[in-house]
Amino acid sequence: KLEGLKTIAVTTNGINLTRLLPRLKEAGLNAINISLDTLVPAKFEFIVRRKGTNLSFKATVLILAGMLCLLYLQVNCVVMRGFNEDEVLDFVDFTKDLPLDVRFIEYMPFDG
């Protein structure tokens, strides 16, 4: 309700998104960045350190199907050597015909 405010966005791994989305949408949410570094369920659970892969994919599928009428969806994928670099073409194939942007981000360790 702020004058001039055009976008309300959230960045999420999707774990709680399906539960929170109705209230977020009521609050004006119109853009989502989904962090999805892998399409392999076991790898996803390793990255987020908790169960919930199906919830993340469910949220993604709901959004992609247009059921939530969001204006903008972006998927962020951090590419990590030896972990998911072999999935880049899978991401391209998965998203090539969908109304979203995919951003491949270089993994940059900050451990010295």
N, C-alpha and C positions, 0 to 999 in steps of 0.2 A: 504493500500500500504506500510505499515511499515514492514520492514524485520523481520521475526520471529512471526508476529502477526497471530494467528491461529483462534481466536474467537472474534466476535463482537456480543455482546448480549444486549438485552434491557429487563427491567422488567417493566411491564405495567398491568393496569387493563383492557386494551383492548378498552377503550372508543374511542380513536382516531387512533387505530392501522390500521384499514382498509384504512383510508385516507392517513396515513403516510407510510404504508408498502412498496409501490413501490419504493419510494425514499430511504428508509432505506435499502431495499434489494440491490439497485444499489450501495449503499455505502459499501456493504459487510456484512450486517447483516446475521448471520447464526445461531443464537440461540435466543429464546424468553422464558422468564419466565412470565407466566400469573398469576397474583394474582386473584384468584377466591375463595372467602371464602364461597360462597353459590351458590346453583343451583336454588334458589328461586328468581325470578325477583324482587319482592318487597323488599326482604332483601338486594339484591345487590344494589339497588338504595339507600337504607338507608345507607349502608356502604360507598359508594362513594359520597353520598350527591348530586347526580345529576342524571338526566335521562340519559339513554344510555345503559340499559341492553341489548337490542337487538343488539347494535353494539358490545358489548363485546362477546356475544355468537356467533355473525356472524364471528368475527375475530377468535375465537376459532375453530369454525367449518371449516373455510377456511384452517387454519393451519393444523388441524387434518386430513383433506381430502388430504393433501399432495399437494395441488394446488400451494403452494408457495415454494416448494422444499427446505425447511429449514432443516438443519442438526440436530437440537436439539430443543425439546420443553419440557418445564417443567411447571407444574401447582403447584402453592403454595397455600395451604389452611390453614389459621389460624383457629384453632378450638377453639371456645369460648363457655363455659358452658352457657346453657340457651338460646343460640342463634342458633348455627348450629351443635352442637355435634350429633344431631339426623340425620345429613346428611352424616356422614362418609361413611356408607355403600352405600349410593347413589353415592358418588364420586367414590368409588371402582367399582361399577357396571357401571357407566358412562365411566370409563377410562380403564377398565381391558383389553380390546382388541385393544386399541389404541397405536400407537407408541410414547409414551411420558412417562415421569416420573411424579408422583404425590408426593409432599412433604407435609405432615401434620405437621404444626408448632404449638407449644403450645403458646397460648395467654399469654403474660407476661405484665400486666399493670405496668406502671412506675409512679404511682401517690402516691408514698410514701410508 
